[in-house]
């Protein structure tokens, strides 16, 4: 993927301020060096959270810090029952919080300093070269030895070979087993001002939802820097698509993105109406328009690939060793 010069970048959506968050759990938070800590903003994510937590526990994440923004679907009850989760209630507007980044920056400064941290959404699973045999703890140790402080990742939209309204996913199932397909190409990188100075576009959302023919200024950005050795004063900017400058690893990873489950149609209706996402929820309004015409939309086509291994993604050029 050769970078293009220029291109639009979403406006800075970080709000560097202290916002009131009420802690809901009473579990001790030990000052254990070497812990990998995950940070998640969530709202009504009871469907995806069980597999998300299990996946990242399996990689070596020790504990999770979650900012919940008004869930009413059982998310709070589920998280409070998890012994490695520390739960905070954030009642402010999602848009006014910089799309959750004010909460994440605040929690990272308070609980992430000196740790390798993983900041992801509930529908994202981190993978990296050699994940089948190499735990994340070894990856982080290796990055420490190299002097790297972060790892760049592409966001890879995953989907099923069934209609969107009939995926058949249930909480606790494997997200990857339900949605093992992805677009292997085309993708493009665009040079931008914000660090790490590139953003990636393309994939199934651009292919299916025709952002170029819509009033959206650009399709969804599909690149992030989720794995960071946090130091106080760092901040995510432009949501998690950009971050304070730091030495990045040559190795890159992928965030498997599981947006397209059975609840997609309902979530699109809710978020299009709420208008709390970027550009007053414009992305969700674009989804809603096409889904109104075809709620049984199927995303897989003759060019789709089934995920087999991390090596496959390296060979496709979607990850780097």
N, C-alpha and C positions, 0 to 999 in steps of 0.2 A: 504494500500500500504506500504509494508515493504521496507526500504531503502536497496539498494545494496551498497557494499563497492567498492570504486574506480569508474571507468567509466571515460570517456573523457569529458572535458569541453572545450567549444570554447575559443580561445585566447582572452585575454583582448582587448575589442574593444572600450574602452573609450579613447578619446583624450582630456586631460585636458588642454585646451588652449582657448584663445579668438579668435573666428572666425568672420569675418565681416558678419553681417546680416543687411539688410536694412528694416526698419520698413515701412509698406505700409499703415497702418491706422493712423488716427490722433485723435482717441478717447481718452479722459482722462482715466487714470488708477488710481482710488481712492485708498488711503491707508486705506481700510476698514478692520478692524480686523474681524476674523471669516469667511471670504470668503473661500469657497472651490474653488480652481483654477485647471483647467485642462490644460495639455500640450501635444501637438500632433505634430509629424513630418509627413508631407504629401507630396504626389506626385500623381497628377491625381486621386483624390479621390472624385470627384463630385457625384459619384453614391452612396457612403456610408455615406458621411458627414451629410446630412440632418437628418437621423435617429440617427446617433451617437450623434449629438449635442442635439437633442430633448430628447433622452434617458437620457443623463447626466444632462441636465437642469432639467428634471423631478425629478432626485435624489437630486438636490440641488446645483449643480455646478453653481457658480456665473459668471465666465468668463473663456474664453479659450485663450490660447497663442499658436499660430500655427506657425511652421517653414515650409515654403513651398519650395520644392526643384525642381523648374522648371516645375510646372504644366502647361498644355496647353489645358485642357479639360473643362474649366469653373470653376475649383476649386477656383481660385483667385477671380473671380467675385462673386461667391456665398459667400465666406467668408467675402469679403469687405462689403457685404450687411447685415451682421449679427451684431446687435448692441452690442453683448457681446463678440465679437471676436477681438483679437489684432493679427495682421498678420505681419509676418516677412519673408523676402525673403532670402533664403540661397542658394547661387549659387555654392557652392563647391561640390566636389565629395561626394556622399553619403558614399562610402566606406572609404574615407580619413577622414570623420568626425566621424569615429567610428560608422558607420551605424546610423547616426543621433543623437548619444548620446552627442557629443560635443555641438550641438545646444541645446539639451534639458537641459544639465547640466548648460549651460550658462543662458538660460532663467529662469530656476528654481532658480539659485542664484540671479538673478536680480529681479524676480517678485514672487517667491514662498516662500521666507524666512518667517517663522512664520505662514505659512498657511498649512492646509492640502491640499496636491496636488495629482492630479490623472494624471499619465503619461501613455497614451494609444495610440495605433495606430487607424487609422480611421475605421478599421474593427473589433474593439474590444469594447464590451459593458460590463461594470462592473455590476455584481450582487453579492449579499451577503445574508446570512441567514436573513429571515424576510423582504426582500426588498419590498414585497407587501404592507406592512403597516408602515415600519420604514424608514424615510428619511435618507440620508447619513449624514446630519448635526448631527442627533442624534447618529449615529454610531461613528462619529468622536469625539463628546463630550464624549461618553462612553470610547473610546480609550484613550482620554486625562486623564480621571479619573483613568484608569488602569495603566497609565504611559507607554502605548505602543506608538510607533512612526511609525509603519508601519503595513501593512497587506499583507500577502502572498496570492497569487492567482494561481490557475490552469488555464491554457488556454484550453478551451473546443471547439474543432472544431465543428461547426454546418453546417448542409447540408440539402438539399431538398430531396424529394423522386422522383425527376425527373432527367433526364439526365443533365449533367453539362452545355450543350449548349442550354438548354431549361428550365432554372429555372423561367424565366419570371419576374425577379425583376426590378422595376423602382425606380429611385431616389425619396425619400420621403416615400416609402412604409415601412412597418415594416420589419426589417431584420429578426426578430424572426418568424414572420408569414410565410415568404418565406422559411426559413431554420430552422425548429423546431427540427430536428433530430440530434442525437449524438451517439457516441460509449460509452456505460456505462462502458466498460472494454475491455481489460486489460490495466492497467497503472502500471508503476513502478517508484520508486524514486531511485536516485543514489546520493551518498554522493560525494560532490566536495569541493574544497578548498574555493572557493569564497562564501561570505555570500549571502544568508542564509544557505549555506552549503548543500543544496539539489537541485536537478533538477528532473523534471518529464518528462518521455517519454511514448509514446504509442498513442493510439487513431487511428482515421481514416486515417491520413496521413501515419502512419507507416503500417497500415493494407493494404492500397491500393497501395501505391507507393514503397513498398519493399526496404526500405532504407538499410536493412541488406545485400541485394544482390548487392548493388551499391558501387561505390568508396567513398561514403560519409563516414566520420569518425564516424558519429552517426546520428540518425534521429533528426528532429527538437525538440528543447527543448520547453516544453509546461508548463513552470512555470515562474512567474514574481512576482515582488513586486511593484505594480502600485500605491498603496495608501500610501503616506509618509507624515509625518509632517516634512516639509523641514527646514533644518538649513544650513546656508552658509558653503560651503566647502564639503558638501556631494557630492556624485557622483554615478551615475549609472555606473556599470562595467559589462562586458560581455553583452552589450546591456542592456535591462531592466530585464534580467534574474537574475541579481545580483546587489547589492547596498552596500553602506557603511554600516558597522555593526550598528545595532540599536536594541532597544527592539521591538520585534514583538508581535502582538496580538495572543492570542490562537485561536481566531476566524479567519477563512480563507474564501476567496471569490472565485469567478470564473470569468474569462474574457471569455464571449461568443465570439467566433472568427468566423467571416463571410468572409472567404476567397473565398468560392466556389459559386460565383454568375456567371451570364452569361458572364462576362468579364474575367473569369479565364483563358481561353485558350489564349486570346489575351495578357493578362498581363504576362503570363508565357513566351510567345514568346519574348516579349519586355525585360523582366528582364533576361532571359537566355542569350540574345544577349548583354545587357548592362554590365553584369558581375559586378554590383555594390553591390550585396549582398554577404553574407558570402561565403568564398571559391570560389570567382569568379562566384557567382550565381549557384553553384552546385545543390542546392535544386531545383531551377527552371529548370535546365537542366534535372533533374530526372523526374519532372512533365512533361516536354515537350516530353520526350521519350515515356512515356506511353500514353499521350494524342494523340500523332501522330498515335498510333496504334488504339486508341479508343476515338475519340473526344466526343462521346455520352455516356461516362462513367457515371454510376449511383453509388453513394456512399452508399446508404442505403442497408442494408442486413437484414436477419432475426433476428439479434441480436441488431439492432439499437433501441434506445429508443427515445420517443418524450418528449420534455421538458414540464413539467406541472407546476412546482413550485420550489421555493428555498428549501422547505422541502424535495422534492424528491431528490435533489442533496445531501442534508445532509444525508438522509437515505442511499444513495448509497456510502457514504464516500468520495464524491468529494468536499464537503465543510465541515467545522467544525464550530460549534457554540461556 
